[in-house]
Amino acid sequence: MTNAPATARTAPQASDQYVQSLARGLAVIRAFDNEHPVMTLTEVAARTDLTRATARRFLHTLVELDYVRTDGKTFALTARVLQLGYAYLSGLSLPQLAQPHLEDLSLTLGESTSAAVLDGTEIAYIARVTTRRIMNVGITVGTRFPAYATSMGRVLLAALPPAKLKEYLAAADIKPLTPRALGSVPELLAVLDTVRAQGWCLLDQELEMGLMSVAAPVYDGPTKVVAAVNVSLQAQSVAAQPDPDAYLAAAAREIVATAKLISADLTARR
């Protein structure tokens, strides 16, 4: 999947409280993603809209701080970058609460399960239980995908207030990622209406061919959706079931039940 360049995020208004050098350094870090894990100086500069000289200074600063490694020609992030997000994830307590429930669900269905939160126009994975790799892109904690093209993203978008959803639609680049995928705002809005009505989302080979998933919302309190959980399915395996529709319905019941258990734990910690 192709993530948007770091410059695609809405630029903040200039003020005496805004540190441009910090923003540029973070943009350099965000330029690395699943499809760009290793880049040359020229590629980093292009993805961040920085000059080569500026990109070089930031990259070598990050190398000195051990957030980036280099062989002299190319650059890549190091594991130390994970420390930048650890405090946020730990503070949520959500990954720790979700993990045992995801493990139980994975054992029940024999499939991979995940939890994610909405971050800008993307979802970010915060917990994951893997049974086998069924995508071309490996998914780990921290992996990001366009929200509109994922089951968890659609669950999270369906829960947004109208004003926030309008902001999302203005910022997102909605286009079909597979031959089976939706590719317009009206199509997405229709799907979100269905997700709200039924309380869960089925995605059928819209992120990647051969991949299906079912997701449900996680609540913190009676009405606040804070995350989503899903189960990943192989389309071929689903089609091989004696009754594929009944199988998907059963998977939906399981993911909704798991989401309710995690929601109950979140609410109880108050």
NUFI-890803 format. One record per residue (C-alpha): x, y negated, z negated; residue in three letters. Coordinates in steps of 0.05 Angstrom, whole numbers, plus 5000, padded with zeros to 4 digits. Layout:
N
<pt><u>X</u><v>Y</v><w>Z</w><residuo>ALA</residuo></pt>
...
! end
This chain:
270
<pt><u>5000</u><v>5000</v><w>5000</w><residuo>MET</residuo></pt>
<pt><u>5025</u><v>4930</v><w>5015</w><residuo>THR</residuo></pt>
<pt><u>5024</u><v>4881</v><w>4957</w><residuo>ASN</residuo></pt>
<pt><u>5020</u><v>4806</v><w>4971</w><residuo>ALA</residuo></pt>
<pt><u>5084</u><v>4766</v><w>4967</w><residuo>PRO</residuo></pt>
<pt><u>5098</u><v>4731</v><w>4901</w><residuo>ALA</residuo></pt>
<pt><u>5079</u><v>4664</v><w>4932</w><residuo>THR</residuo></pt>
<pt><u>5008</u><v>4689</v><w>4946</w><residuo>ALA</residuo></pt>
<pt><u>4986</u><v>4672</v><w>4874</w><residuo>ARG</residuo></pt>
<pt><u>4955</u><v>4604</v><w>4864</w><residuo>THR</residuo></pt>
<pt><u>5009</u><v>4553</v><w>4849</w><residuo>ALA</residuo></pt>
<pt><u>4998</u><v>4515</v><w>4784</w><residuo>PRO</residuo></pt>
<pt><u>4993</u><v>4440</v><w>4783</w><residuo>GLN</residuo></pt>
<pt><u>5059</u><v>4404</v><w>4771</w><residuo>ALA</residuo></pt>
<pt><u>5065</u><v>4374</v><w>4701</w><residuo>SER</residuo></pt>
<pt><u>5118</u><v>4358</v><w>4649</w><residuo>ASP</residuo></pt>
<pt><u>5099</u><v>4425</v><w>4616</w><residuo>GLN</residuo></pt>
<pt><u>5116</u><v>4466</v><w>4678</w><residuo>TYR</residuo></pt>
<pt><u>5185</u><v>4496</v><w>4685</w><residuo>VAL</residuo></pt>
<pt><u>5196</u><v>4508</v><w>4759</w><residuo>GLN</residuo></pt>
<pt><u>5260</u><v>4549</v><w>4750</w><residuo>SER</residuo></pt>
<pt><u>5224</u><v>4598</v><w>4705</w><residuo>LEU</residuo></pt>
<pt><u>5167</u><v>4605</v><w>4755</w><residuo>ALA</residuo></pt>
<pt><u>5216</u><v>4618</v><w>4811</w><residuo>ARG</residuo></pt>
<pt><u>5254</u><v>4670</v><w>4771</w><residuo>GLY</residuo></pt>
<pt><u>5189</u><v>4707</v><w>4757</w><residuo>LEU</residuo></pt>
<pt><u>5170</u><v>4702</v><w>4830</w><residuo>ALA</residuo></pt>
<pt><u>5235</u><v>4737</v><w>4848</w><residuo>VAL</residuo></pt>
<pt><u>5219</u><v>4794</v><w>4800</w><residuo>ILE</residuo></pt>
<pt><u>5148</u><v>4800</v><w>4827</w><residuo>ARG</residuo></pt>
<pt><u>5175</u><v>4803</v><w>4898</w><residuo>ALA</residuo></pt>
<pt><u>5196</u><v>4876</v><w>4885</w><residuo>PHE</residuo></pt>
<pt><u>5139</u><v>4926</v><w>4891</w><residuo>ASP</residuo></pt>
<pt><u>5123</u><v>4996</v><w>4915</w><residuo>ASN</residuo></pt>
<pt><u>5138</u><v>4981</v><w>4987</w><residuo>GLU</residuo></pt>
<pt><u>5197</u><v>4935</v><w>4972</w><residuo>HIS</residuo></pt>
<pt><u>5236</u><v>4969</v><w>4916</w><residuo>PRO</residuo></pt>
<pt><u>5303</u><v>4951</v><w>4947</w><residuo>VAL</residuo></pt>
<pt><u>5314</u><v>4887</v><w>4986</w><residuo>MET</residuo></pt>
<pt><u>5369</u><v>4844</v><w>5015</w><residuo>THR</residuo></pt>
<pt><u>5379</u><v>4772</v><w>4996</w><residuo>LEU</residuo></pt>
<pt><u>5345</u><v>4750</v><w>5061</w><residuo>THR</residuo></pt>
<pt><u>5284</u><v>4793</v><w>5047</w><residuo>GLU</residuo></pt>
<pt><u>5277</u><v>4767</v><w>4976</w><residuo>VAL</residuo></pt>
<pt><u>5282</u><v>4695</v><w>5001</w><residuo>ALA</residuo></pt>
<pt><u>5228</u><v>4708</v><w>5053</w><residuo>ALA</residuo></pt>
<pt><u>5180</u><v>4741</v><w>5003</w><residuo>ARG</residuo></pt>
<pt><u>5188</u><v>4684</v><w>4953</w><residuo>THR</residuo></pt>
<pt><u>5191</u><v>4624</v><w>5001</w><residuo>ASP</residuo></pt>
<pt><u>5258</u><v>4605</v><w>4970</w><residuo>LEU</residuo></pt>
<pt><u>5321</u><v>4586</v><w>5008</w><residuo>THR</residuo></pt>
<pt><u>5376</u><v>4638</v><w>5011</w><residuo>ARG</residuo></pt>
<pt><u>5420</u><v>4596</v><w>4965</w><residuo>ALA</residuo></pt>
<pt><u>5365</u><v>4590</v><w>4913</w><residuo>THR</residuo></pt>
<pt><u>5345</u><v>4663</v><w>4917</w><residuo>ALA</residuo></pt>
<pt><u>5419</u><v>4683</v><w>4909</w><residuo>ARG</residuo></pt>
<pt><u>5425</u><v>4642</v><w>4845</w><residuo>ARG</residuo></pt>
<pt><u>5364</u><v>4674</v><w>4814</w><residuo>PHE</residuo></pt>
<pt><u>5382</u><v>4744</v><w>4836</w><residuo>LEU</residuo></pt>
<pt><u>5452</u><v>4740</v><w>4807</w><residuo>HIS</residuo></pt>
<pt><u>5425</u><v>4710</v><w>4743</w><residuo>THR</residuo></pt>
<pt><u>5379</u><v>4769</v><w>4737</w><residuo>LEU</residuo></pt>
<pt><u>5437</u><v>4816</v><w>4752</w><residuo>VAL</residuo></pt>
<pt><u>5476</u><v>4784</v><w>4694</w><residuo>GLU</residuo></pt>
<pt><u>5416</u><v>4794</v><w>4648</w><residuo>LEU</residuo></pt>
<pt><u>5410</u><v>4867</v><w>4671</w><residuo>ASP</residuo></pt>
<pt><u>5340</u><v>4859</v><w>4701</w><residuo>TYR</residuo></pt>
<pt><u>5366</u><v>4870</v><w>4771</w><residuo>VAL</residuo></pt>
<pt><u>5422</u><v>4914</v><w>4799</w><residuo>ARG</residuo></pt>
<pt><u>5460</u><v>4905</v><w>4863</w><residuo>THR</residuo></pt>
<pt><u>5509</u><v>4943</v><w>4907</w><residuo>ASP</residuo></pt>
<pt><u>5534</u><v>4879</v><w>4937</w><residuo>GLY</residuo></pt>
<pt><u>5485</u><v>4881</v><w>4996</w><residuo>LYS</residuo></pt>
<pt><u>5418</u><v>4900</v><w>4967</w><residuo>THR</residuo></pt>
<pt><u>5381</u><v>4887</v><w>4902</w><residuo>PHE</residuo></pt>
<pt><u>5332</u><v>4927</v><w>4859</w><residuo>ALA</residuo></pt>
<pt><u>5299</u><v>4920</v><w>4792</w><residuo>LEU</residuo></pt>
<pt><u>5325</u><v>4958</v><w>4731</w><residuo>THR</residuo></pt>
<pt><u>5284</u><v>4992</v><w>4677</w><residuo>ALA</residuo></pt>
<pt><u>5296</u><v>4932</v><w>4632</w><residuo>ARG</residuo></pt>
<pt><u>5241</u><v>4895</v><w>4668</w><residuo>VAL</residuo></pt>
<pt><u>5192</u><v>4940</v><w>4632</w><residuo>LEU</residuo></pt>
<pt><u>5208</u><v>4903</v><w>4568</w><residuo>GLN</residuo></pt>
<pt><u>5175</u><v>4841</v><w>4597</w><residuo>LEU</residuo></pt>
<pt><u>5107</u><v>4875</v><w>4596</w><residuo>GLY</residuo></pt>
<pt><u>5115</u><v>4919</v><w>4536</w><residuo>TYR</residuo></pt>
<pt><u>5093</u><v>4868</v><w>4484</w><residuo>ALA</residuo></pt>
<pt><u>5028</u><v>4855</v><w>4523</w><residuo>TYR</residuo></pt>
<pt><u>5012</u><v>4928</v><w>4532</w><residuo>LEU</residuo></pt>
<pt><u>5029</u><v>4945</v><w>4460</w><residuo>SER</residuo></pt>
<pt><u>4988</u><v>4888</v><w>4434</w><residuo>GLY</residuo></pt>
<pt><u>4927</u><v>4911</v><w>4471</w><residuo>LEU</residuo></pt>
<pt><u>4928</u><v>4979</v><w>4436</w><residuo>SER</residuo></pt>
<pt><u>4887</u><v>5001</v><w>4496</w><residuo>LEU</residuo></pt>
<pt><u>4939</u><v>5047</v><w>4527</w><residuo>PRO</residuo></pt>
<pt><u>4949</u><v>5083</v><w>4461</w><residuo>GLN</residuo></pt>
<pt><u>4874</u><v>5090</v><w>4450</w><residuo>LEU</residuo></pt>
<pt><u>4860</u><v>5112</v><w>4521</w><residuo>ALA</residuo></pt>
<pt><u>4916</u><v>5163</v><w>4529</w><residuo>GLN</residuo></pt>
<pt><u>4888</u><v>5221</v><w>4488</w><residuo>PRO</residuo></pt>
<pt><u>4820</u><v>5213</v><w>4521</w><residuo>HIS</residuo></pt>
<pt><u>4851</u><v>5213</v><w>4590</w><residuo>LEU</residuo></pt>
<pt><u>4890</u><v>5275</v><w>4572</w><residuo>GLU</residuo></pt>
<pt><u>4826</u><v>5310</v><w>4550</w><residuo>ASP</residuo></pt>
<pt><u>4791</u><v>5289</v><w>4614</w><residuo>LEU</residuo></pt>
<pt><u>4850</u><v>5313</v><w>4656</w><residuo>SER</residuo></pt>
<pt><u>4847</u><v>5381</v><w>4622</w><residuo>LEU</residuo></pt>
<pt><u>4772</u><v>5386</v><w>4633</w><residuo>THR</residuo></pt>
<pt><u>4773</u><v>5369</v><w>4707</w><residuo>LEU</residuo></pt>
<pt><u>4844</u><v>5392</v><w>4724</w><residuo>GLY</residuo></pt>
<pt><u>4857</u><v>5325</v><w>4758</w><residuo>GLU</residuo></pt>
<pt><u>4898</u><v>5262</v><w>4747</w><residuo>SER</residuo></pt>
<pt><u>4867</u><v>5207</v><w>4705</w><residuo>THR</residuo></pt>
<pt><u>4885</u><v>5133</v><w>4695</w><residuo>SER</residuo></pt>
<pt><u>4867</u><v>5068</v><w>4661</w><residuo>ALA</residuo></pt>
<pt><u>4878</u><v>4999</v><w>4690</w><residuo>ALA</residuo></pt>
<pt><u>4864</u><v>4925</v><w>4678</w><residuo>VAL</residuo></pt>
<pt><u>4850</u><v>4868</v><w>4726</w><residuo>LEU</residuo></pt>
<pt><u>4907</u><v>4820</v><w>4737</w><residuo>ASP</residuo></pt>
<pt><u>4894</u><v>4766</v><w>4789</w><residuo>GLY</residuo></pt>
<pt><u>4872</u><v>4799</v><w>4853</w><residuo>THR</residuo></pt>
<pt><u>4903</u><v>4867</v><w>4834</w><residuo>GLU</residuo></pt>
<pt><u>4894</u><v>4922</v><w>4783</w><residuo>ILE</residuo></pt>
<pt><u>4953</u><v>4942</v><w>4740</w><residuo>ALA</residuo></pt>
<pt><u>4958</u><v>5013</v><w>4712</w><residuo>TYR</residuo></pt>
<pt><u>4966</u><v>5016</v><w>4637</w><residuo>ILE</residuo></pt>
<pt><u>4959</u><v>5090</v><w>4624</w><residuo>ALA</residuo></pt>
<pt><u>4965</u><v>5153</v><w>4668</w><residuo>ARG</residuo></pt>
<pt><u>4960</u><v>5228</v><w>4662</w><residuo>VAL</residuo></pt>
<pt><u>4985</u><v>5264</v><w>4724</w><residuo>THR</residuo></pt>
<pt><u>4970</u><v>5335</v><w>4745</w><residuo>THR</residuo></pt>
<pt><u>4999</u><v>5330</v><w>4815</w><residuo>ARG</residuo></pt>
<pt><u>5017</u><v>5277</v><w>4865</w><residuo>ARG</residuo></pt>
<pt><u>4961</u><v>5265</v><w>4915</w><residuo>ILE</residuo></pt>
<pt><u>4981</u><v>5197</v><w>4942</w><residuo>MET</residuo></pt>
<pt><u>5039</u><v>5177</v><w>4987</w><residuo>ASN</residuo></pt>
<pt><u>5056</u><v>5124</v><w>4935</w><residuo>VAL</residuo></pt>
<pt><u>5075</u><v>5149</v><w>4867</w><residuo>GLY</residuo></pt>
<pt><u>5032</u><v>5119</v><w>4811</w><residuo>ILE</residuo></pt>
<pt><u>5061</u><v>5102</v><w>4743</w><residuo>THR</residuo></pt>
<pt><u>5045</u><v>5053</v><w>4688</w><residuo>VAL</residuo></pt>
<pt><u>5054</u><v>4984</v><w>4719</w><residuo>GLY</residuo></pt>
<pt><u>5034</u><v>5005</v><w>4790</w><residuo>THR</residuo></pt>
<pt><u>4990</u><v>4954</v><w>4824</w><residuo>ARG</residuo></pt>
<pt><u>4939</u><v>4958</v><w>4880</w><residuo>PHE</residuo></pt>
<pt><u>4889</u><v>4908</v><w>4910</w><residuo>PRO</residuo></pt>
<pt><u>4828</u><v>4909</v><w>4865</w><residuo>ALA</residuo></pt>
<pt><u>4776</u><v>4910</v><w>4921</w><residuo>TYR</residuo></pt>
<pt><u>4806</u><v>4974</v><w>4950</w><residuo>ALA</residuo></pt>
<pt><u>4804</u><v>5017</v><w>4886</w><residuo>THR</residuo></pt>
<pt><u>4749</u><v>5048</v><w>4845</w><residuo>SER</residuo></pt>
<pt><u>4776</u><v>5018</v><w>4780</w><residuo>MET</residuo></pt>
<pt><u>4783</u><v>4950</v><w>4813</w><residuo>GLY</residuo></pt>
<pt><u>4711</u><v>4951</v><w>4837</w><residuo>ARG</residuo></pt>
<pt><u>4687</u><v>4969</v><w>4768</w><residuo>VAL</residuo></pt>
<pt><u>4725</u><v>4910</v><w>4740</w><residuo>LEU</residuo></pt>
<pt><u>4702</u><v>4862</v><w>4795</w><residuo>LEU</residuo></pt>
<pt><u>4630</u><v>4883</v><w>4784</w><residuo>ALA</residuo></pt>
<pt><u>4636</u><v>4861</v><w>4712</w><residuo>ALA</residuo></pt>
<pt><u>4662</u><v>4791</v><w>4728</w><residuo>LEU</residuo></pt>
<pt><u>4617</u><v>4730</v><w>4716</w><residuo>PRO</residuo></pt>
<pt><u>4594</u><v>4699</v><w>4782</w><residuo>PRO</residuo></pt>
<pt><u>4643</u><v>4641</v><w>4777</w><residuo>ALA</residuo></pt>
<pt><u>4702</u><v>4687</v><w>4765</w><residuo>LYS</residuo></pt>
<pt><u>4681</u><v>4733</v><w>4822</w><residuo>LEU</residuo></pt>
<pt><u>4676</u><v>4673</v><w>4868</w><residuo>LYS</residuo></pt>
<pt><u>4748</u><v>4654</v><w>4849</w><residuo>GLU</residuo></pt>
<pt><u>4771</u><v>4725</v><w>4863</w><residuo>TYR</residuo></pt>
<pt><u>4738</u><v>4726</v><w>4931</w><residuo>LEU</residuo></pt>
<pt><u>4771</u><v>4660</v><w>4949</w><residuo>ALA</residuo></pt>
<pt><u>4840</u><v>4687</v><w>4930</w><residuo>ALA</residuo></pt>
<pt><u>4836</u><v>4759</v><w>4955</w><residuo>ALA</residuo></pt>
<pt><u>4856</u><v>4781</v><w>5025</w><residuo>ASP</residuo></pt>
<pt><u>4801</u><v>4832</v><w>5039</w><residuo>ILE</residuo></pt>
<pt><u>4816</u><v>4877</v><w>5097</w><residuo>LYS</residuo></pt>
<pt><u>4806</u><v>4952</v><w>5111</w><residuo>PRO</residuo></pt>
<pt><u>4864</u><v>4994</v><w>5089</w><residuo>LEU</residuo></pt>
<pt><u>4839</u><v>5059</v><w>5121</w><residuo>THR</residuo></pt>
<pt><u>4790</u><v>5075</v><w>5178</w><residuo>PRO</residuo></pt>
<pt><u>4738</u><v>5091</v><w>5124</w><residuo>ARG</residuo></pt>
<pt><u>4747</u><v>5026</v><w>5085</w><residuo>ALA</residuo></pt>
<pt><u>4703</u><v>4965</v><w>5080</w><residuo>LEU</residuo></pt>
<pt><u>4734</u><v>4902</v><w>5107</w><residuo>GLY</residuo></pt>
<pt><u>4690</u><v>4842</v><w>5092</w><residuo>SER</residuo></pt>
<pt><u>4664</u><v>4803</v><w>5033</w><residuo>VAL</residuo></pt>
<pt><u>4590</u><v>4819</v><w>5046</w><residuo>PRO</residuo></pt>
<pt><u>4607</u><v>4894</v><w>5046</w><residuo>GLU</residuo></pt>
<pt><u>4645</u><v>4887</v><w>4981</w><residuo>LEU</residuo></pt>
<pt><u>4589</u><v>4848</v><w>4948</w><residuo>LEU</residuo></pt>
<pt><u>4539</u><v>4902</v><w>4968</w><residuo>ALA</residuo></pt>
<pt><u>4583</u><v>4956</v><w>4938</w><residuo>VAL</residuo></pt>
<pt><u>4592</u><v>4916</v><w>4873</w><residuo>LEU</residuo></pt>
<pt><u>4516</u><v>4911</v><w>4867</w><residuo>ASP</residuo></pt>
<pt><u>4513</u><v>4987</v><w>4870</w><residuo>THR</residuo></pt>
<pt><u>4569</u><v>4994</v><w>4819</w><residuo>VAL</residuo></pt>
<pt><u>4533</u><v>4948</v><w>4770</w><residuo>ARG</residuo></pt>
<pt><u>4468</u><v>4986</v><w>4779</w><residuo>ALA</residuo></pt>
<pt><u>4496</u><v>5056</v><w>4768</w><residuo>GLN</residuo></pt>
<pt><u>4552</u><v>5039</v><w>4718</w><residuo>GLY</residuo></pt>
<pt><u>4607</u><v>5074</v><w>4756</w><residuo>TRP</residuo></pt>
<pt><u>4642</u><v>5073</v><w>4824</w><residuo>CYS</residuo></pt>
<pt><u>4659</u><v>5126</v><w>4876</w><residuo>LEU</residuo></pt>
<pt><u>4715</u><v>5110</v><w>4925</w><residuo>LEU</residuo></pt>
<pt><u>4719</u><v>5155</v><w>4986</w><residuo>ASP</residuo></pt>
<pt><u>4786</u><v>5150</v><w>5023</w><residuo>GLN</residuo></pt>
<pt><u>4787</u><v>5074</v><w>5025</w><residuo>GLU</residuo></pt>
<pt><u>4855</u><v>5064</v><w>4991</w><residuo>LEU</residuo></pt>
<pt><u>4888</u><v>5123</v><w>5026</w><residuo>GLU</residuo></pt>
<pt><u>4861</u><v>5178</v><w>5070</w><residuo>MET</residuo></pt>
<pt><u>4850</u><v>5243</v><w>5033</w><residuo>GLY</residuo></pt>
<pt><u>4842</u><v>5208</v><w>4965</w><residuo>LEU</residuo></pt>
<pt><u>4777</u><v>5200</v><w>4928</w><residuo>MET</residuo></pt>
<pt><u>4766</u><v>5172</v><w>4858</w><residuo>SER</residuo></pt>
<pt><u>4711</u><v>5159</v><w>4808</w><residuo>VAL</residuo></pt>
<pt><u>4717</u><v>5102</v><w>4757</w><residuo>ALA</residuo></pt>
<pt><u>4677</u><v>5074</v><w>4699</w><residuo>ALA</residuo></pt>
<pt><u>4684</u><v>5011</v><w>4655</w><residuo>PRO</residuo></pt>
<pt><u>4714</u><v>5008</v><w>4586</w><residuo>VAL</residuo></pt>
<pt><u>4681</u><v>4958</v><w>4538</w><residuo>TYR</residuo></pt>
<pt><u>4709</u><v>4921</v><w>4478</w><residuo>ASP</residuo></pt>
<pt><u>4643</u><v>4906</v><w>4442</w><residuo>GLY</residuo></pt>
<pt><u>4574</u><v>4909</v><w>4473</w><residuo>PRO</residuo></pt>
<pt><u>4585</u><v>4869</v><w>4537</w><residuo>THR</residuo></pt>
<pt><u>4659</u><v>4853</v><w>4549</w><residuo>LYS</residuo></pt>
<pt><u>4692</u><v>4898</v><w>4601</w><residuo>VAL</residuo></pt>
<pt><u>4767</u><v>4900</v><w>4588</w><residuo>VAL</residuo></pt>
<pt><u>4791</u><v>4958</v><w>4630</w><residuo>ALA</residuo></pt>
<pt><u>4770</u><v>5016</v><w>4674</w><residuo>ALA</residuo></pt>
<pt><u>4787</u><v>5090</v><w>4675</w><residuo>VAL</residuo></pt>
<pt><u>4785</u><v>5137</v><w>4734</w><residuo>ASN</residuo></pt>
<pt><u>4796</u><v>5208</v><w>4758</w><residuo>VAL</residuo></pt>
<pt><u>4832</u><v>5220</v><w>4824</w><residuo>SER</residuo></pt>
<pt><u>4806</u><v>5274</v><w>4871</w><residuo>LEU</residuo></pt>
<pt><u>4830</u><v>5306</v><w>4935</w><residuo>GLN</residuo></pt>
<pt><u>4777</u><v>5296</v><w>4990</w><residuo>ALA</residuo></pt>
<pt><u>4794</u><v>5365</v><w>5018</w><residuo>GLN</residuo></pt>
<pt><u>4782</u><v>5398</v><w>4951</w><residuo>SER</residuo></pt>
<pt><u>4717</u><v>5362</v><w>4941</w><residuo>VAL</residuo></pt>
<pt><u>4693</u><v>5383</v><w>5010</w><residuo>ALA</residuo></pt>
<pt><u>4710</u><v>5455</v><w>4993</w><residuo>ALA</residuo></pt>
<pt><u>4663</u><v>5456</v><w>4934</w><residuo>GLN</residuo></pt>
<pt><u>4598</u><v>5496</v><w>4942</w><residuo>PRO</residuo></pt>
<pt><u>4559</u><v>5431</v><w>4928</w><residuo>ASP</residuo></pt>
<pt><u>4605</u><v>5370</v><w>4937</w><residuo>PRO</residuo></pt>
<pt><u>4551</u><v>5320</v><w>4915</w><residuo>ASP</residuo></pt>
<pt><u>4538</u><v>5359</v><w>4851</w><residuo>ALA</residuo></pt>
<pt><u>4613</u><v>5363</v><w>4838</w><residuo>TYR</residuo></pt>
<pt><u>4621</u><v>5287</v><w>4846</w><residuo>LEU</residuo></pt>
<pt><u>4561</u><v>5275</v><w>4801</w><residuo>ALA</residuo></pt>
<pt><u>4592</u><v>5319</v><w>4748</w><residuo>ALA</residuo></pt>
<pt><u>4658</u><v>5282</v><w>4754</w><residuo>ALA</residuo></pt>
<pt><u>4621</u><v>5215</v><w>4747</w><residuo>ALA</residuo></pt>
<pt><u>4587</u><v>5240</v><w>4683</w><residuo>ARG</residuo></pt>
<pt><u>4654</u><v>5260</v><w>4655</w><residuo>GLU</residuo></pt>
<pt><u>4689</u><v>5194</v><w>4671</w><residuo>ILE</residuo></pt>
<pt><u>4630</u><v>5154</v><w>4643</w><residuo>VAL</residuo></pt>
<pt><u>4632</u><v>5196</v><w>4579</w><residuo>ALA</residuo></pt>
<pt><u>4707</u><v>5185</v><w>4572</w><residuo>THR</residuo></pt>
<pt><u>4699</u><v>5111</v><w>4582</w><residuo>ALA</residuo></pt>
<pt><u>4647</u><v>5109</v><w>4527</w><residuo>LYS</residuo></pt>
<pt><u>4694</u><v>5145</v><w>4479</w><residuo>LEU</residuo></pt>
<pt><u>4750</u><v>5096</v><w>4492</w><residuo>ILE</residuo></pt>
<pt><u>4700</u><v>5038</v><w>4486</w><residuo>SER</residuo></pt>
<pt><u>4677</u><v>5065</v><w>4418</w><residuo>ALA</residuo></pt>
<pt><u>4749</u><v>5069</v><w>4394</w><residuo>ASP</residuo></pt>
<pt><u>4763</u><v>4997</v><w>4417</w><residuo>LEU</residuo></pt>
<pt><u>4701</u><v>4971</v><w>4383</w><residuo>THR</residuo></pt>
<pt><u>4715</u><v>5010</v><w>4319</w><residuo>ALA</residuo></pt>
<pt><u>4785</u><v>4980</v><w>4311</w><residuo>ARG</residuo></pt>
<pt><u>4756</u><v>4911</v><w>4297</w><residuo>ARG</residuo></pt>
! end
